């Protein structure tokens, strides 16, 4: 007699997450540490990966999207909080001033 074992959606999601992290060269324990210690964007990333799995996306597509994002993935590898690249703020004092009434539509 054969025993049929069904995996739970939660277990499948964890396997999917592990495969995505492997493609990004991030150790699972580093990611878990970032979530446990810092919460924030790491939790949002975990939830987003779960949603992608539910939508049927591939691990490669998810990893590629994350890799192209502005997330600083090295922070996780270094035991720091996951964050985005800083936004460059332009100094508006050096921009030329224009009269909005003379700008053509």
C-alpha positions as CSV (number, residue, x, y, z in Angstrom):
1,X,0.0,0.0,0.0
2,X,1.3,3.4,-1.0
3,X,1.0,6.4,1.2
4,X,0.2,9.7,-0.5
5,X,1.7,12.7,1.2
6,X,0.3,16.1,0.3
7,X,2.5,19.1,1.0
8,X,0.8,22.1,2.5
9,X,0.6,25.4,0.7
10,X,2.8,26.9,3.5
11,X,5.5,24.3,2.9
12,X,5.4,24.8,-0.9
13,X,5.7,28.6,-0.3
14,X,8.8,28.1,1.9
15,X,10.4,25.9,-0.7
16,X,9.6,28.5,-3.4
17,X,11.1,31.2,-1.2
18,X,14.3,29.1,-0.6
19,X,14.7,28.7,-4.3
20,X,14.3,32.4,-5.0
21,X,16.9,33.2,-2.3
22,X,19.3,30.6,-3.7
23,X,19.0,32.3,-7.1
24,X,19.9,35.6,-5.4
25,X,22.8,34.1,-3.5
26,X,21.2,34.8,-0.2
27,X,21.4,32.2,2.6
28,X,17.9,31.4,4.1
29,X,19.2,31.9,7.6
30,X,20.4,35.4,6.7
31,X,16.9,36.3,5.4
32,X,15.3,34.8,8.4
33,X,17.6,36.8,10.7
34,X,16.8,40.0,8.8
35,X,13.1,39.3,9.3
36,X,13.5,38.4,13.0
37,X,15.8,41.3,13.9
38,X,14.7,44.2,11.7
39,X,11.2,43.3,10.3
40,X,10.4,46.1,7.8
41,X,11.1,45.5,4.1
42,X,12.2,41.9,4.7
43,X,8.7,40.9,5.9
44,X,7.2,42.8,2.9
45,X,9.6,40.9,0.6
46,X,8.6,37.6,2.1
47,X,4.9,38.3,1.7
48,X,5.5,39.5,-1.9
49,X,7.4,36.3,-2.7
50,X,4.5,34.3,-1.3
51,X,2.0,36.2,-3.4
52,X,4.1,35.6,-6.5
53,X,4.1,31.9,-5.8
54,X,0.3,32.0,-5.4
55,X,0.0,33.8,-8.8
56,X,2.1,31.1,-10.5
57,X,5.2,33.1,-11.2
58,X,8.5,31.2,-11.7
59,X,11.3,31.4,-9.2
60,X,13.6,32.8,-11.9
61,X,11.1,35.7,-12.7
62,X,10.7,36.6,-9.1
63,X,14.5,36.5,-8.4
64,X,15.1,38.6,-11.6
65,X,12.6,41.2,-10.5
66,X,14.1,41.4,-7.0
67,X,17.6,41.6,-8.5
68,X,16.6,44.5,-10.8
69,X,14.9,46.4,-7.9
70,X,16.6,49.1,-5.7
71,X,16.7,46.8,-2.7
72,X,20.1,46.5,-1.1
73,X,20.4,42.8,-1.0
74,X,23.9,42.9,0.3
75,X,22.5,44.2,3.6
76,X,20.9,40.9,4.2
77,X,24.1,39.0,3.5
78,X,25.9,41.3,6.0
79,X,23.3,40.9,8.7
80,X,21.8,44.4,8.3
81,X,18.2,45.5,7.7
82,X,16.9,45.3,4.2
83,X,16.5,48.7,2.7
84,X,16.4,50.6,-0.6
85,X,19.1,52.5,-2.3
86,X,19.0,56.1,-1.1
87,X,17.1,58.4,-3.3
88,X,19.2,61.2,-4.9
89,X,17.8,64.6,-4.0
90,X,18.6,67.3,-6.4
91,X,19.5,70.7,-5.1
92,X,16.7,72.9,-6.5
93,X,18.7,76.1,-5.8
94,X,20.9,75.5,-8.8
95,X,18.1,74.8,-11.2
96,X,17.2,77.7,-13.5
97,X,14.0,79.5,-12.7
98,X,11.3,79.7,-15.3
99,X,8.1,81.6,-15.6
100,X,5.4,79.0,-15.8
101,X,3.2,81.5,-17.7
102,X,5.6,81.6,-20.7
103,X,5.9,77.8,-21.0
104,X,4.1,76.6,-24.1
105,X,1.4,74.0,-23.7
